Amino acid sequence: MSRTVHHVPPRHRVEPLHLPDGGGHLVTGHCLVELRYHAADLTRARRERRRPTPVLLVRAFRAHTFPRSLNARVDGPYERRARAALAVFRSTARNRLRAAPSGALLAAAEELDHPPTRHRHMNLW
């Protein structure tokens, strides 16, 4: 059986947010609500021939999210251009490797070259 995790808005979070310097990631708050039975209440309810009373248990936690790992929208124009260029390179490389004869596949793969992406100040240059 699965449990539902509820999102807690920032204004309702109890703990202050402590991030290390330069933390460029987001923090989200969540709470997990459960109904549990105490062992003493189970034995008492069995003895009194009634249903046990559940106790509400709320577990709150914070999750650090990294937007790029979650396919978040990219804002910078350089980043969009770099991703578009990488997509074009991937499709071109895939088509060239598929069209290469079986004996020349290694040579066709060695001819593919894509320059590394350079990052600076959370953007590309």
GIBEL-V814723 format. One line per field, one symbol per residue. ss: DSSP state (H for helix, E for strand, L for the rest). A space follows every 50 residues. Layout:
ss: ???
This chain:
ss: LLLLEEEELHHHLLLLLLLLLLLLLEEEEEEEEEEELLHHHHHHHHHHLL LLLLEEEEEEEEEEELHHHHLLLLLLHHHHHHHHHHHHHHHHHHHHHHHL LHHHHHHHHHHLLLLLLLEELLEEL
